[in-house]
Amino acid sequence: MPPTFAFDQPGVRIRLDELPTDPPKGTSRKEAEARLAELGEELFELQDLLWGARLHSLLVVLQGRDTAGKDGVIKTVAGYLNPRGVHVVSFGPPTQEELEHDFLWRVHRHTPRKGEVAIWNRSHYEDVLVVRVHGLTPASIWRERYGHICDFEELLAEHDTIVRKFFLHISHREQQARLLERERDPRKAWKLSVGDWREREHWDAYTEAYEEAISRCATPRAPWIVVPADAKWYRNLVVAEALVEALRPYRPVWEAHLDALGHKARAELAAYRAAARTS
Amino acid sequence: MPPTFAFDQPGVRIRLDELPTDPPKGTSRKEAEARLAELGEELFELQDLLWGARLHSLLVVLQGRDTAGKDGVIKTVAGYLNPRGVHVVSFGPPTQEELEHDFLWRVHRHTPRKGEVAIWNRSHYEDVLVVRVHGLTPASIWRERYGHICDFEELLAEHDTIVRKFFLHISHREQQARLLERERDPRKAWKLSVGDWREREHWDAYTEAYEEAISRCATPRAPWIVVPADAKWYRNLVVAEALVEALRPYRPVWEAHLDALGHKARAELAAYRAAARTS
Protein backbone atom coordinates (compact mmCIF):
# COMPACT_ATOMS: atom_id res chain seq x y z
CA MET A 1 0.00 0.00 0.00
CA PRO A 2 1.41 3.38 -0.95
CA PRO A 3 1.97 6.00 1.71
CA THR A 4 -0.77 8.59 1.48
CA PHE A 5 -0.80 12.28 2.06
CA ALA A 6 -4.31 12.77 3.29
CA PHE A 7 -5.35 15.89 5.15
CA ASP A 8 -8.50 15.87 7.19
CA GLN A 9 -7.98 18.58 9.80
CA PRO A 10 -8.71 22.19 8.89
CA GLY A 11 -6.11 24.78 9.67
CA VAL A 12 -3.07 22.52 9.52
CA ARG A 13 -0.77 24.49 7.26
CA ILE A 14 0.67 22.43 4.40
CA ARG A 15 3.57 23.19 2.11
CA LEU A 16 3.39 21.64 -1.32
CA ASP A 17 7.15 21.76 -1.84
CA GLU A 18 7.52 19.39 1.11
CA LEU A 19 5.16 16.86 -0.44
CA PRO A 20 6.44 14.46 -3.09
CA THR A 21 5.50 14.56 -6.76
CA ASP A 22 7.38 11.30 -7.40
CA PRO A 23 6.55 7.75 -6.34
CA PRO A 24 8.40 6.58 -3.22
CA LYS A 25 11.84 5.18 -4.03
CA GLY A 26 11.78 1.52 -4.91
CA THR A 27 8.12 1.39 -5.90
CA SER A 28 7.75 -1.16 -8.64
CA ARG A 29 5.66 -0.06 -11.56
CA LYS A 30 4.79 -3.63 -12.42
CA GLU A 31 3.52 -4.36 -8.93
CA ALA A 32 1.65 -1.05 -8.86
CA GLU A 33 -0.15 -1.93 -12.08
CA ALA A 34 -1.09 -5.37 -10.81
CA ARG A 35 -2.39 -3.81 -7.62
CA LEU A 36 -4.36 -1.21 -9.59
CA ALA A 37 -6.11 -3.97 -11.53
CA GLU A 38 -7.16 -5.60 -8.24
CA LEU A 39 -8.36 -2.31 -6.84
CA GLY A 40 -10.29 -1.70 -10.05
CA GLU A 41 -12.23 -4.92 -9.54
CA GLU A 42 -12.94 -4.08 -5.92
CA LEU A 43 -14.05 -0.59 -6.93
CA PHE A 44 -16.47 -2.07 -9.45
CA GLU A 45 -17.95 -4.38 -6.81
CA LEU A 46 -18.25 -1.61 -4.25
CA GLN A 47 -19.93 0.67 -6.77
CA ASP A 48 -22.45 -2.06 -7.57
CA LEU A 49 -23.36 -2.28 -3.88
CA LEU A 50 -23.50 1.52 -3.58
CA TRP A 51 -25.81 1.60 -6.60
CA GLY A 52 -28.07 -1.15 -5.37
CA ALA A 53 -28.34 -0.03 -1.75
CA ARG A 54 -28.86 3.65 -2.59
CA LEU A 55 -27.97 4.66 0.94
CA HIS A 56 -24.97 6.81 0.01
CA SER A 57 -23.38 8.61 -2.89
CA LEU A 58 -19.77 9.37 -3.78
CA LEU A 59 -18.33 12.70 -4.84
CA VAL A 60 -14.82 12.76 -6.27
CA VAL A 61 -13.27 16.20 -6.73
CA LEU A 62 -10.23 16.41 -9.02
CA GLN A 63 -8.04 19.46 -8.94
CA GLY A 64 -4.59 20.12 -10.30
CA ARG A 65 -2.60 22.34 -12.59
CA ASP A 66 -2.82 21.99 -16.36
CA THR A 67 -1.48 18.58 -17.51
CA ALA A 68 -1.57 17.24 -13.93
CA GLY A 69 -3.67 14.33 -15.15
CA LYS A 70 -7.28 15.04 -14.24
CA ASP A 71 -8.45 13.60 -17.55
CA GLY A 72 -6.11 10.65 -17.18
CA VAL A 73 -7.50 9.78 -13.75
CA ILE A 74 -11.03 9.97 -15.09
CA LYS A 75 -10.21 7.69 -17.99
CA THR A 76 -8.44 5.13 -15.83
CA VAL A 77 -10.29 5.13 -12.55
CA ALA A 78 -13.77 5.83 -13.89
CA GLY A 79 -12.99 3.20 -16.49
CA TYR A 80 -13.30 0.61 -13.74
CA LEU A 81 -16.80 1.78 -12.82
CA ASN A 82 -20.12 0.91 -14.38
CA PRO A 83 -20.89 3.96 -16.53
CA ARG A 84 -24.58 3.64 -15.65
CA GLY A 85 -24.00 5.18 -12.23
CA VAL A 86 -21.23 7.69 -12.96
CA HIS A 87 -21.54 11.35 -13.87
CA VAL A 88 -18.42 13.15 -14.97
CA VAL A 89 -18.76 16.92 -14.92
CA SER A 90 -16.15 19.39 -16.17
CA PHE A 91 -16.33 22.89 -14.82
CA GLY A 92 -14.88 25.44 -17.22
CA PRO A 93 -15.08 29.21 -17.10
CA PRO A 94 -18.52 30.10 -15.70
CA THR A 95 -21.29 31.17 -18.05
CA GLN A 96 -23.09 34.47 -17.65
CA GLU A 97 -25.98 32.69 -15.93
CA GLU A 98 -23.59 30.97 -13.52
CA LEU A 99 -21.85 34.25 -12.71
CA GLU A 100 -25.20 35.73 -11.81
CA HIS A 101 -25.62 33.17 -9.02
CA ASP A 102 -23.54 32.46 -5.93
CA PHE A 103 -20.40 30.43 -6.64
CA LEU A 104 -21.82 27.15 -5.28
CA TRP A 105 -24.95 27.23 -7.45
CA ARG A 106 -23.45 25.63 -10.52
CA VAL A 107 -21.76 22.79 -8.67
CA HIS A 108 -24.69 22.07 -6.35
CA ARG A 109 -26.88 20.92 -9.23
CA HIS A 110 -24.28 18.28 -10.10
CA THR A 111 -23.93 16.61 -6.70
CA PRO A 112 -24.56 12.85 -6.92
CA ARG A 113 -27.90 11.36 -6.03
CA LYS A 114 -28.05 8.29 -3.76
CA GLY A 115 -26.35 5.35 -5.44
CA GLU A 116 -24.41 7.53 -7.86
CA VAL A 117 -20.79 8.57 -8.29
CA ALA A 118 -20.05 12.12 -9.43
CA ILE A 119 -16.58 12.98 -10.65
CA TRP A 120 -15.82 16.67 -10.92
CA ASN A 121 -13.06 17.78 -13.25
CA ARG A 122 -12.30 21.09 -11.48
CA SER A 123 -14.92 22.33 -9.05
CA HIS A 124 -15.99 25.09 -6.68
CA TYR A 125 -12.33 25.27 -5.66
CA GLU A 126 -11.61 27.21 -8.85
CA ASP A 127 -13.37 30.08 -7.07
CA VAL A 128 -10.49 30.28 -4.60
CA LEU A 129 -7.82 29.35 -7.16
CA VAL A 130 -8.01 30.93 -10.62
CA VAL A 131 -10.31 33.62 -9.24
CA ARG A 132 -7.78 34.48 -6.55
CA VAL A 133 -4.69 34.29 -8.75
CA HIS A 134 -6.18 36.53 -11.41
CA GLY A 135 -8.07 38.79 -9.04
CA LEU A 136 -11.41 38.04 -10.71
CA THR A 137 -13.23 39.04 -7.54
CA PRO A 138 -12.02 41.26 -4.69
CA ALA A 139 -10.11 39.46 -1.93
CA SER A 140 -12.91 40.30 0.49
CA ILE A 141 -15.17 38.05 -1.55
CA TRP A 142 -12.97 35.00 -2.16
CA ARG A 143 -11.71 35.02 1.45
CA GLU A 144 -15.25 34.31 2.66
CA ARG A 145 -15.49 31.31 0.40
CA TYR A 146 -13.41 28.83 2.42
CA GLY A 147 -16.06 28.85 5.13
CA HIS A 148 -18.86 28.44 2.61
CA ILE A 149 -17.01 25.54 1.01
CA CYS A 150 -16.60 23.74 4.34
CA ASP A 151 -20.28 24.27 5.18
CA PHE A 152 -21.38 23.06 1.76
CA GLU A 153 -19.28 19.90 1.94
CA GLU A 154 -20.55 19.24 5.44
CA LEU A 155 -24.11 19.49 4.13
CA LEU A 156 -23.30 16.89 1.49
CA ALA A 157 -21.67 14.60 4.05
CA GLU A 158 -24.73 14.85 6.29
CA HIS A 159 -26.80 13.73 3.34
CA ASP A 160 -24.60 10.60 3.15
CA THR A 161 -22.37 11.75 0.36
CA ILE A 162 -18.88 10.33 0.69
CA VAL A 163 -16.53 13.14 -0.36
CA ARG A 164 -12.91 12.75 -1.48
CA LYS A 165 -10.87 15.60 -2.92
CA PHE A 166 -7.67 15.00 -4.85
CA PHE A 167 -4.92 17.45 -5.66
CA LEU A 168 -2.81 15.95 -8.44
CA HIS A 169 0.60 17.24 -7.52
CA ILE A 170 3.07 17.59 -10.41
CA SER A 171 6.42 19.29 -10.48
CA HIS A 172 7.29 22.39 -12.48
CA ARG A 173 9.71 20.31 -14.52
CA GLU A 174 7.19 17.58 -15.30
CA GLN A 175 4.59 20.09 -16.45
CA GLN A 176 7.06 21.54 -18.90
CA ALA A 177 7.87 18.10 -20.25
CA ARG A 178 4.16 17.35 -20.76
CA LEU A 179 3.43 20.66 -22.48
CA LEU A 180 6.36 20.13 -24.83
CA GLU A 181 5.26 16.57 -25.52
CA ARG A 182 1.87 17.79 -26.73
CA GLU A 183 3.68 20.07 -29.09
CA ARG A 184 5.83 17.35 -30.59
CA ASP A 185 2.94 15.05 -31.43
CA PRO A 186 1.08 16.49 -34.43
CA ARG A 187 -2.01 14.46 -33.49
CA LYS A 188 -2.10 16.23 -30.15
CA ALA A 189 -1.38 19.75 -31.41
CA TRP A 190 -5.05 20.71 -31.14
CA LYS A 191 -4.76 20.21 -27.38
CA LEU A 192 -2.09 22.93 -27.20
CA SER A 193 -3.08 26.13 -25.56
CA VAL A 194 -1.21 29.35 -25.04
CA GLY A 195 -3.34 29.65 -21.92
CA ASP A 196 -1.51 26.69 -20.35
CA TRP A 197 1.84 28.43 -20.80
CA ARG A 198 0.43 31.71 -19.53
CA GLU A 199 -0.97 30.05 -16.41
CA ARG A 200 2.45 28.51 -15.83
CA GLU A 201 3.84 32.02 -15.28
CA HIS A 202 1.65 32.12 -12.15
CA TRP A 203 3.06 28.89 -10.72
CA ASP A 204 3.89 30.28 -7.29
CA ALA A 205 0.64 32.16 -6.91
CA TYR A 206 -1.23 28.93 -7.62
CA THR A 207 0.93 27.05 -5.14
CA GLU A 208 -0.04 29.54 -2.46
CA ALA A 209 -3.72 29.40 -3.42
CA TYR A 210 -3.72 25.59 -3.38
CA GLU A 211 -1.95 25.47 -0.03
CA GLU A 212 -4.53 27.70 1.55
CA ALA A 213 -7.49 25.90 -0.04
CA ILE A 214 -6.23 22.51 1.08
CA SER A 215 -5.31 23.73 4.56
CA ARG A 216 -8.59 25.47 5.21
CA CYS A 217 -10.95 22.99 3.62
CA ALA A 218 -9.47 19.70 4.82
CA THR A 219 -12.07 18.15 7.09
CA PRO A 220 -12.67 14.68 8.54
CA ARG A 221 -15.66 14.09 6.28
CA ALA A 222 -14.21 15.75 3.18
CA PRO A 223 -10.47 15.13 3.24
CA TRP A 224 -7.94 16.32 0.70
CA ILE A 225 -5.48 13.82 -0.71
CA VAL A 226 -2.30 15.22 -2.23
CA VAL A 227 -1.34 12.75 -4.95
CA PRO A 228 2.25 12.44 -6.24
CA ALA A 229 1.39 12.80 -9.91
CA ASP A 230 4.63 12.96 -11.88
CA ALA A 231 4.27 9.24 -12.70
CA LYS A 232 0.89 8.45 -14.20
CA TRP A 233 0.86 4.82 -13.06
CA TYR A 234 1.50 5.82 -9.46
CA ARG A 235 -1.02 8.66 -9.54
CA ASN A 236 -3.75 6.26 -10.70
CA LEU A 237 -2.85 3.79 -7.97
CA VAL A 238 -3.06 6.39 -5.21
CA VAL A 239 -6.46 7.65 -6.36
CA ALA A 240 -7.89 4.14 -6.74
CA GLU A 241 -6.56 3.11 -3.34
CA ALA A 242 -8.06 6.15 -1.66
CA LEU A 243 -11.46 5.55 -3.26
CA VAL A 244 -11.52 1.87 -2.32
CA GLU A 245 -10.59 2.79 1.24
CA ALA A 246 -13.34 5.38 1.33
CA LEU A 247 -16.00 2.89 0.23
CA ARG A 248 -14.82 -0.36 1.82
CA PRO A 249 -16.12 0.38 5.35
CA TYR A 250 -19.66 0.59 3.97
CA ARG A 251 -19.60 -2.85 2.36
CA PRO A 252 -21.26 -4.71 5.26
CA VAL A 253 -23.94 -2.03 5.59
CA TRP A 254 -24.77 -2.18 1.89
CA GLU A 255 -24.72 -5.97 1.78
CA ALA A 256 -27.07 -6.23 4.75
CA HIS A 257 -29.42 -3.71 3.18
CA LEU A 258 -29.43 -5.57 -0.14
CA ASP A 259 -30.11 -8.84 1.68
CA ALA A 260 -33.14 -7.27 3.28
CA LEU A 261 -34.32 -5.91 -0.07
CA GLY A 262 -33.82 -9.36 -1.59
CA HIS A 263 -35.93 -11.04 1.09
CA LYS A 264 -38.68 -8.50 0.58
CA ALA A 265 -38.63 -8.97 -3.20
CA ARG A 266 -38.78 -12.77 -2.85
CA ALA A 267 -41.73 -12.55 -0.48
CA GLU A 268 -43.58 -10.25 -2.88
CA LEU A 269 -42.92 -12.58 -5.76
CA ALA A 270 -44.15 -15.58 -3.78
CA ALA A 271 -47.36 -13.72 -2.92
CA TYR A 272 -47.84 -12.74 -6.57
CA ARG A 273 -47.46 -16.35 -7.67
CA ALA A 274 -49.80 -17.68 -5.00
CA ALA A 275 -52.42 -15.15 -6.11
CA ALA A 276 -51.93 -16.15 -9.76
CA ARG A 277 -52.49 -19.85 -8.89
CA THR A 278 -55.73 -19.28 -6.99
CA SER A 279 -57.24 -16.82 -9.48
CA MET B 1 -19.60 -8.28 -40.13
CA PRO B 2 -22.94 -9.33 -38.71
CA PRO B 3 -26.07 -8.85 -40.77
CA THR B 4 -27.97 -5.88 -39.42
CA PHE B 5 -31.62 -5.17 -39.10
CA ALA B 6 -31.61 -1.44 -39.49
CA PHE B 7 -34.76 0.47 -40.35
CA ASP B 8 -34.50 3.96 -41.70
CA GLN B 9 -37.71 4.48 -43.67
CA PRO B 10 -40.84 5.54 -41.83
CA GLY B 11 -44.02 3.63 -42.48
CA VAL B 12 -42.44 0.32 -43.45
CA ARG B 13 -44.34 -2.11 -41.27
CA ILE B 14 -42.11 -4.45 -39.30
CA ARG B 15 -42.99 -7.68 -37.50
CA LEU B 16 -40.79 -8.53 -34.55
CA ASP B 17 -41.57 -12.25 -34.74
CA GLU B 18 -39.94 -12.28 -38.18
CA LEU B 19 -36.74 -10.76 -36.82
CA PRO B 20 -34.17 -12.97 -35.09
CA THR B 21 -33.38 -12.89 -31.39
CA ASP B 22 -30.50 -15.36 -31.88
CA PRO B 23 -27.12 -14.84 -33.54
CA PRO B 24 -26.97 -16.08 -37.14
CA LYS B 25 -26.14 -19.79 -37.35
CA GLY B 26 -22.46 -20.50 -37.34
CA THR B 27 -21.41 -17.22 -35.72
CA SER B 28 -18.36 -17.90 -33.63
CA ARG B 29 -18.44 -16.40 -30.17
CA LYS B 30 -14.68 -16.30 -30.01
CA GLU B 31 -14.40 -14.39 -33.26
CA ALA B 32 -17.20 -12.08 -32.20
CA GLU B 33 -15.39 -11.23 -28.98
CA ALA B 34 -12.13 -10.56 -30.80
CA ARG B 35 -14.00 -8.34 -33.24
CA LEU B 36 -15.72 -6.50 -30.38
CA ALA B 37 -12.35 -5.69 -28.82
CA GLU B 38 -11.19 -4.18 -32.14
CA LEU B 39 -14.39 -2.20 -32.48
CA GLY B 40 -13.98 -0.99 -28.91
CA GLU B 41 -10.59 0.49 -29.77
CA GLU B 42 -11.94 2.13 -32.90
CA LEU B 43 -14.88 3.51 -30.92
CA PHE B 44 -12.51 5.04 -28.39
CA GLU B 45 -10.49 6.71 -31.16
CA LEU B 46 -13.58 8.00 -32.91
CA GLN B 47 -14.95 9.39 -29.66
CA ASP B 48 -11.69 11.21 -29.02
CA LEU B 49 -11.98 12.89 -32.43
CA LEU B 50 -15.67 13.67 -31.81
CA TRP B 51 -14.72 15.21 -28.46
CA GLY B 52 -11.85 17.25 -29.84
CA ALA B 53 -13.56 18.51 -32.98
CA ARG B 54 -16.84 19.39 -31.25
CA LEU B 55 -18.66 19.50 -34.54
CA HIS B 56 -21.14 16.73 -33.73
CA SER B 57 -22.63 14.82 -30.86
CA LEU B 58 -23.92 11.26 -30.53
CA LEU B 59 -27.21 10.15 -29.04
CA VAL B 60 -27.68 6.45 -28.33
CA VAL B 61 -31.20 5.39 -27.40
CA LEU B 62 -31.58 1.98 -25.76
CA GLN B 63 -34.98 0.36 -25.56
CA GLY B 64 -36.04 -3.18 -24.76
CA ARG B 65 -38.13 -5.27 -22.45
CA ASP B 66 -37.01 -5.99 -18.90
CA THR B 67 -33.79 -8.07 -18.85
CA ALA B 68 -33.17 -7.35 -22.56
CA GLY B 69 -29.72 -6.07 -21.66
CA LYS B 70 -29.85 -2.28 -21.66
CA ASP B 71 -27.60 -2.14 -18.60
CA GLY B 72 -25.31 -4.76 -20.08
CA VAL B 73 -24.86 -2.76 -23.28
CA ILE B 74 -24.08 0.35 -21.28
CA LYS B 75 -21.50 -1.46 -19.19
CA THR B 76 -19.80 -3.07 -22.18
CA VAL B 77 -20.06 -0.53 -24.96
CA ALA B 78 -19.79 2.62 -22.85
CA GLY B 79 -16.91 0.85 -21.11
CA TYR B 80 -14.88 1.40 -24.28
CA LEU B 81 -15.48 5.15 -24.22
CA ASN B 82 -13.69 7.85 -22.30
CA PRO B 83 -16.08 8.56 -19.40
CA ARG B 84 -15.19 12.25 -19.61
CA GLY B 85 -17.44 12.74 -22.62
CA VAL B 86 -20.27 10.30 -21.87
CA HIS B 87 -23.55 10.94 -20.12
CA VAL B 88 -25.68 7.96 -19.25
CA VAL B 89 -29.24 8.89 -18.36
CA SER B 90 -31.90 6.46 -17.11
CA PHE B 91 -35.50 7.49 -17.57
CA GLY B 92 -37.76 5.95 -14.96
CA PRO B 93 -41.38 6.76 -14.18
CA PRO B 94 -41.81 10.51 -14.65
CA THR B 95 -41.83 12.79 -11.63
CA GLN B 96 -44.73 15.10 -10.92
CA GLU B 97 -42.78 18.01 -12.41
CA GLU B 98 -42.05 16.01 -15.56
CA LEU B 99 -45.71 15.03 -15.92
CA GLU B 100 -46.65 18.68 -15.81
CA HIS B 101 -44.62 19.33 -18.96
CA ASP B 102 -44.96 17.93 -22.48
CA PHE B 103 -43.47 14.44 -22.88
CA LEU B 104 -40.31 15.63 -24.64
CA TRP B 105 -39.34 18.14 -21.95
CA ARG B 106 -37.52 15.74 -19.67
CA VAL B 107 -35.48 14.11 -22.42
CA HIS B 108 -34.65 17.34 -24.23
CA ARG B 109 -32.56 18.60 -21.33
CA HIS B 110 -30.38 15.50 -21.59
CA THR B 111 -29.48 15.70 -25.28
CA PRO B 112 -25.70 15.67 -25.80
CA ARG B 113 -23.77 18.85 -26.37
CA LYS B 114 -21.23 19.06 -29.21
CA GLY B 115 -18.44 16.58 -28.60
CA GLU B 116 -20.45 14.49 -26.16
CA VAL B 117 -22.08 11.08 -26.21
CA ALA B 118 -25.42 10.66 -24.46
CA ILE B 119 -26.71 7.16 -23.77
CA TRP B 120 -30.35 6.94 -22.82
CA ASN B 121 -31.54 3.92 -20.87
CA ARG B 122 -35.19 4.12 -21.94
CA SER B 123 -36.33 7.39 -23.47
CA HIS B 124 -39.22 9.39 -24.91
CA TYR B 125 -40.32 6.13 -26.54
CA GLU B 126 -41.73 5.01 -23.20
CA ASP B 127 -44.47 7.55 -23.90
CA VAL B 128 -45.72 5.39 -26.76
CA LEU B 129 -44.87 2.08 -25.04
CA VAL B 130 -45.68 1.70 -21.34
CA VAL B 131 -48.07 4.65 -21.61
CA ARG B 132 -49.94 2.97 -24.46
CA VAL B 133 -49.94 -0.54 -23.00
CA HIS B 134 -51.30 0.63 -19.67
CA GLY B 135 -53.54 3.35 -21.05
CA LEU B 136 -51.83 6.05 -18.99
CA THR B 137 -53.02 8.69 -21.42
CA PRO B 138 -55.93 8.52 -23.87
CA ALA B 139 -55.10 7.05 -27.31
CA SER B 140 -55.82 10.42 -28.89
CA ILE B 141 -52.81 11.78 -27.01
CA TRP B 142 -50.22 9.06 -27.56
CA ARG B 143 -51.18 8.69 -31.24
CA GLU B 144 -50.01 12.24 -31.85
CA ARG B 145 -46.64 11.48 -30.34
CA TYR B 146 -45.08 9.58 -33.23
CA GLY B 147 -45.08 12.74 -35.30
CA HIS B 148 -43.64 14.78 -32.45
CA ILE B 149 -40.91 12.20 -31.94
CA CYS B 150 -39.90 12.29 -35.62
CA ASP B 151 -39.84 16.10 -35.58
CA PHE B 152 -37.79 16.19 -32.38
CA GLU B 153 -35.21 13.73 -33.67
CA GLU B 154 -35.00 15.66 -36.94
CA LEU B 155 -34.28 18.80 -34.93
CA LEU B 156 -31.43 17.03 -33.16
CA ALA B 157 -30.05 15.69 -36.44
CA GLU B 158 -30.13 19.20 -37.94
CA HIS B 159 -28.07 20.32 -34.96
CA ASP B 160 -25.45 17.70 -35.93
CA THR B 161 -26.47 15.07 -33.43
CA ILE B 162 -25.87 11.59 -34.75
CA VAL B 163 -28.83 9.52 -33.55
CA ARG B 164 -28.98 5.72 -33.28
CA LYS B 165 -31.85 3.87 -31.63
CA PHE B 166 -31.54 0.26 -30.56
CA PHE B 167 -34.29 -2.18 -29.75
CA LEU B 168 -32.73 -5.08 -27.86
CA HIS B 169 -34.83 -7.96 -29.10
CA ILE B 170 -35.11 -10.93 -26.74
CA SER B 171 -37.41 -13.92 -26.92
CA HIS B 172 -40.19 -14.72 -24.47
CA ARG B 173 -38.30 -17.85 -23.45
CA GLU B 174 -35.00 -16.02 -22.87
CA GLN B 175 -36.67 -13.40 -20.70
CA GLN B 176 -38.10 -16.12 -18.48
CA ALA B 177 -34.69 -17.74 -18.14
CA ARG B 178 -33.14 -14.42 -17.11
CA LEU B 179 -35.84 -13.60 -14.58
CA LEU B 180 -35.48 -17.04 -13.01
CA GLU B 181 -31.70 -16.71 -12.98
CA ARG B 182 -31.97 -13.54 -10.89
CA GLU B 183 -34.07 -15.48 -8.46
CA ARG B 184 -31.61 -18.31 -8.05
CA ASP B 185 -28.67 -16.09 -7.21
CA PRO B 186 -29.10 -14.77 -3.65
CA ARG B 187 -26.69 -11.90 -4.40
CA LYS B 188 -29.02 -10.77 -7.20
CA ALA B 189 -32.31 -11.20 -5.32
CA TRP B 190 -32.53 -7.46 -4.66
CA LYS B 191 -32.83 -6.95 -8.41
CA LEU B 192 -36.01 -9.05 -8.47
CA SER B 193 -39.21 -7.22 -9.12
CA VAL B 194 -42.78 -8.40 -9.24
CA GLY B 195 -43.22 -5.59 -11.73
CA ASP B 196 -41.06 -7.44 -14.27
CA TRP B 197 -43.32 -10.50 -14.10
CA ARG B 198 -46.43 -8.34 -14.29
CA GLU B 199 -45.15 -6.53 -17.39
CA ARG B 200 -44.47 -9.91 -18.95
CA GLU B 201 -48.21 -10.57 -18.95
CA HIS B 202 -48.47 -7.74 -21.46
CA TRP B 203 -45.91 -9.25 -23.84
CA ASP B 204 -48.09 -9.05 -26.96
CA ALA B 205 -49.30 -5.55 -26.26
CA TYR B 206 -45.67 -4.41 -25.96
CA THR B 207 -44.79 -6.22 -29.19
CA GLU B 208 -47.50 -4.29 -30.98
CA ALA B 209 -46.43 -0.99 -29.39
CA TYR B 210 -42.78 -1.55 -30.31
CA GLU B 211 -43.66 -2.51 -33.88
CA GLU B 212 -45.60 0.68 -34.37
CA ALA B 213 -42.96 2.87 -32.70
CA ILE B 214 -40.17 1.39 -34.79
CA SER B 215 -42.19 1.51 -38.01
CA ARG B 216 -43.35 5.08 -37.58
CA CYS B 217 -40.16 6.60 -36.18
CA ALA B 218 -37.52 4.93 -38.36
CA THR B 219 -35.95 7.73 -40.39
CA PRO B 220 -32.79 8.11 -42.46
CA ARG B 221 -31.20 10.37 -39.83
CA ALA B 222 -32.48 8.50 -36.78
CA PRO B 223 -32.65 4.83 -37.71
CA TRP B 224 -33.80 2.00 -35.49
CA ILE B 225 -31.62 -1.08 -35.19
CA VAL B 226 -33.31 -4.27 -34.03
CA VAL B 227 -30.61 -6.19 -32.19
CA PRO B 228 -30.79 -9.98 -31.74
CA ALA B 229 -30.26 -9.95 -27.97
CA ASP B 230 -30.68 -13.50 -26.68
CA ALA B 231 -26.89 -13.92 -26.67
CA LYS B 232 -25.17 -11.12 -24.79
CA TRP B 233 -21.90 -11.40 -26.70
CA TYR B 234 -23.68 -11.03 -30.03
CA ARG B 235 -25.87 -8.19 -28.82
CA ASN B 236 -22.80 -6.20 -27.74
CA LEU B 237 -21.11 -6.82 -31.08
CA VAL B 238 -24.11 -5.57 -33.07
CA VAL B 239 -24.42 -2.39 -31.03
CA ALA B 240 -20.69 -1.63 -31.19
CA GLU B 241 -20.61 -2.29 -34.93
CA ALA B 242 -23.56 0.01 -35.56
CA LEU B 243 -21.99 2.81 -33.51
CA VAL B 244 -18.64 2.52 -35.24
CA GLU B 245 -20.39 2.58 -38.61
CA ALA B 246 -22.34 5.64 -37.56
CA LEU B 247 -19.21 7.56 -36.58
CA ARG B 248 -16.62 6.30 -39.08
CA PRO B 249 -17.76 8.46 -42.02
CA TYR B 250 -16.99 11.57 -39.96
CA ARG B 251 -13.39 10.63 -39.24
CA PRO B 252 -11.82 12.60 -42.13
CA VAL B 253 -13.93 15.66 -41.29
CA TRP B 254 -12.91 15.59 -37.65
CA GLU B 255 -9.25 14.93 -38.42
CA ALA B 256 -9.11 17.83 -40.86
CA HIS B 257 -10.76 20.11 -38.32
CA LEU B 258 -8.33 19.07 -35.59
CA ASP B 259 -5.41 19.63 -37.96
CA ALA B 260 -6.62 23.16 -38.54
CA LEU B 261 -7.04 23.72 -34.79
CA GLY B 262 -3.55 22.36 -34.24
CA HIS B 263 -2.03 24.75 -36.79
CA LYS B 264 -3.82 27.65 -35.18
CA ALA B 265 -2.64 26.67 -31.71
CA ARG B 266 0.96 26.31 -32.90
CA ALA B 267 0.88 29.71 -34.55
CA GLU B 268 -0.50 31.31 -31.38
CA LEU B 269 2.17 29.63 -29.31
CA ALA B 270 4.91 30.80 -31.66
CA ALA B 271 3.61 34.38 -31.42
CA TYR B 272 3.48 34.15 -27.64
CA ARG B 273 7.09 32.96 -27.50
CA ALA B 274 8.30 35.62 -29.90
CA ALA B 275 6.63 38.29 -27.76
CA ALA B 276 8.20 36.82 -24.61
CA ARG B 277 11.68 36.94 -26.18
CA THR B 278 11.41 40.58 -27.26
CA SER B 279 9.83 41.85 -24.03
Interface residues (C-beta under 8 A of the other chain):
Chain A: G52 D71 I74 K75 A78 G79 L81 N82 P83 R84 V86 H87 V88 S90 I119 N121 E183 P186 R187 K188 A189 W190 K191 L192 S193 V194 W197 R198 L258 D259 L261 G262 H263 A265 R266 E268 L269 Y272
Chain B: G52 D71 I74 K75 A78 G79 L81 N82 P83 R84 V86 H87 V88 S90 I119 N121 E183 P186 R187 K188 A189 W190 K191 L192 S193 V194 W197 R198 L258 D259 L261 G262 H263 A265 R266 E268 L269 Y272
